[in-house]
Amino acid sequence: MPVDVSPIFVIGCTRSGKSLVAAILNKHPDLYITFESQIYSSLYRKWTYRLREGVSDPHAVFKELILNRDSDLKIGKEELDRCLEESGPSWESMYNEYMRLVISKNRPGATRWGDKTPVDAGTTGIIHRHYPNVQFVYLYRDPRDTVSSMSLPSYSPCVNNHLINADVYDQYLREYSKEIYRDDLNILHVRYESLVANPAGEVGRICNFLNLDFRPQLLKPASESIRKPIGWEGFSFWDDIKVQPVEESCYDPYVEAYLTRWIDEMEYQENPVNFRQLKRIATTLYLLPFKITRRLLKFFFQRKYPKFPYICYSFPRAGSLKRWLTPGKTNGSKK
């Protein structure tokens, strides 16, 4: 079955409901939405770097990156070679043919593919240039609840520090604001709280935006046959739609003061905070070592990968510093 060249990207800050929406969309028989494939924030970034460094065969670099990342999909080199015979040398052509192969093996009958990766929200301009008919679903959530969810011990990318995670959240929104409000994007903004309060209405709105027929099965727990090809089978977002737990400490007055801009812009209710401006200044001073570190890292990262977003989740390890500060070819390993 032909695959439509109008992919769907589910984007937004981490811990804002993207996995839930991607799981819901995967219950539709016409769709196949991968989870955090980092198509643009990692794969395309490395592909362009290798070509800029003088590698002459774009197909060879693409195959190396894909086979290294997706070894668990059991797609062999010969299969990928045959698949790419149908594509041109451009990234978008190769990735579309690759997704045609993945769909044929994992969900025959689906006609559209997509992905959900938080940091890809910073590359919407590139994605739109590659796929003019792309559609974006942008999730947002109360900033305080997002920071609290980021701080849970079960969420390994972030540290258990609400103030550092508030700064991470601020980084995300500053990066995304340059991209998600572009006039040329076909994008739907979805409020997480509205989704969990009125699943049928919001999922219906998403389906209407994506030109899909709404089906009751989208609101029911996903079967094993749907979960397994995507992965992450044991996560709760495959089950009933419900609010995820947060900690009361998300309403820490210092976090509240630091995130005032985003709370206001997203039209969430502010909590009263005494000496709000002083608390924001105090939080900024506390975060100063982290801010200086992440800005230095972003400088070196974007020297190597111009025009790509960089989000720093915590103080980096020595391996990350060595990788960014040392010029030279990257390999196909995961970030």
Secondary structure as the mmCIF struct_conf table of DSSP 4:
data_model
#
loop_
_struct_conf.conf_type_id
_struct_conf.id
_struct_conf.beg_label_comp_id
_struct_conf.beg_label_asym_id
_struct_conf.beg_label_seq_id
_struct_conf.end_label_comp_id
_struct_conf.end_label_asym_id
_struct_conf.end_label_seq_id
HELX_LH_PP_P HELX_LH_PP_P1 PRO A 2 ASP A 4
BEND BEND1 VAL A 5 VAL A 5
STRN STRN1 ILE A 8 GLY A 12
BEND BEND2 CYS A 13 CYS A 13
TURN_TY1_P TURN_TY1_P1 THR A 14 ARG A 15
BEND BEND3 SER A 16 GLY A 17
HELX_RH_AL_P HELX_RH_AL_P1 LYS A 18 ASN A 26
TURN_TY1_P TURN_TY1_P2 LYS A 27 LYS A 27
BEND BEND4 HIS A 28 HIS A 28
TURN_TY1_P TURN_TY1_P3 PRO A 29 ASP A 30
STRN STRN2 LEU A 31 PHE A 35
BEND BEND5 GLU A 36 GLU A 36
HELX_RH_PI_P HELX_RH_PI_P1 ILE A 39 TYR A 44
HELX_RH_AL_P HELX_RH_AL_P2 ARG A 45 ARG A 52
TURN_TY1_P TURN_TY1_P4 GLU A 53 GLY A 54
HELX_RH_AL_P HELX_RH_AL_P3 PRO A 58 ARG A 69
TURN_TY1_P TURN_TY1_P5 ASP A 70 ASP A 70
HELX_RH_3T_P HELX_RH_3T_P1 SER A 71 LEU A 73
TURN_TY1_P TURN_TY1_P6 LYS A 74 LYS A 74
HELX_RH_AL_P HELX_RH_AL_P4 LYS A 77 LEU A 84
TURN_TY1_P TURN_TY1_P7 GLU A 85 GLU A 86
BEND BEND6 SER A 87 SER A 87
BEND BEND7 PRO A 89 SER A 90
HELX_RH_AL_P HELX_RH_AL_P5 TRP A 91 ASN A 106
TURN_TY1_P TURN_TY1_P8 PRO A 108 GLY A 109
STRN STRN3 ARG A 112 LYS A 116
HELX_RH_3T_P HELX_RH_3T_P2 PRO A 118 THR A 123
HELX_RH_AL_P HELX_RH_AL_P6 THR A 124 HIS A 130
TURN_TY1_P TURN_TY1_P9 PRO A 132 ASN A 133
STRN STRN4 GLN A 135 TYR A 140
HELX_RH_AL_P HELX_RH_AL_P7 PRO A 143 MET A 150
TURN_TY1_P TURN_TY1_P10 SER A 151 SER A 151
BEND BEND8 LEU A 152 LEU A 152
TURN_TY1_P TURN_TY1_P11 PRO A 153 SER A 154
TURN_TY1_P TURN_TY1_P12 SER A 156 PRO A 157
BEND BEND9 CYS A 158 CYS A 158
BEND BEND10 ASN A 160 ASN A 160
HELX_RH_AL_P HELX_RH_AL_P8 HIS A 162 SER A 177
TURN_TY1_P TURN_TY1_P13 LYS A 178 TYR A 181
TURN_TY1_P TURN_TY1_P14 ASP A 183 ASP A 184
STRN STRN5 ILE A 187 ARG A 191
HELX_RH_AL_P HELX_RH_AL_P9 TYR A 192 ALA A 197
BEND BEND11 ASN A 198 ASN A 198
HELX_RH_AL_P HELX_RH_AL_P10 PRO A 199 PHE A 209
TURN_TY1_P TURN_TY1_P15 LEU A 210 ASN A 211
HELX_RH_3T_P HELX_RH_3T_P3 PRO A 216 LEU A 219
BEND BEND12 LYS A 220 LYS A 220
HELX_LH_PP_P HELX_LH_PP_P2 PRO A 221 SER A 223
HELX_RH_AL_P HELX_RH_AL_P11 GLU A 224 ILE A 230
BEND BEND13 GLY A 231 GLY A 231
TURN_TY1_P TURN_TY1_P16 GLU A 233 GLY A 234
HELX_RH_3T_P HELX_RH_3T_P4 SER A 236 TRP A 238
BEND BEND14 ASP A 239 ASP A 240
HELX_LH_PP_P HELX_LH_PP_P3 VAL A 243 PRO A 245
HELX_RH_3T_P HELX_RH_3T_P5 GLU A 248 TYR A 251
HELX_RH_AL_P HELX_RH_AL_P12 PRO A 253 TYR A 258
TURN_TY1_P TURN_TY1_P17 LEU A 259 LEU A 259
HELX_RH_AL_P HELX_RH_AL_P13 THR A 260 GLU A 265
TURN_TY1_P TURN_TY1_P18 MET A 266 GLU A 267
HELX_LH_PP_P HELX_LH_PP_P4 TYR A 268 PRO A 272
TURN_TY1_P TURN_TY1_P19 ASN A 274 PHE A 275
HELX_RH_AL_P HELX_RH_AL_P14 ARG A 276 TYR A 286
TURN_TY1_P TURN_TY1_P20 LEU A 287 LEU A 287
HELX_RH_AL_P HELX_RH_AL_P15 LEU A 288 LYS A 304
BEND BEND15 TYR A 305 TYR A 305
TURN_TY1_P TURN_TY1_P21 PRO A 306 LYS A 307
BEND BEND16 SER A 314 PHE A 315
HELX_LH_PP_P HELX_LH_PP_P5 PRO A 316 ARG A 317
HELX_RH_AL_P HELX_RH_AL_P16 ALA A 318 LEU A 325
BEND BEND17 THR A 326 THR A 326
BEND BEND18 GLY A 328 GLY A 328
BEND BEND19 GLY A 332 GLY A 332
#
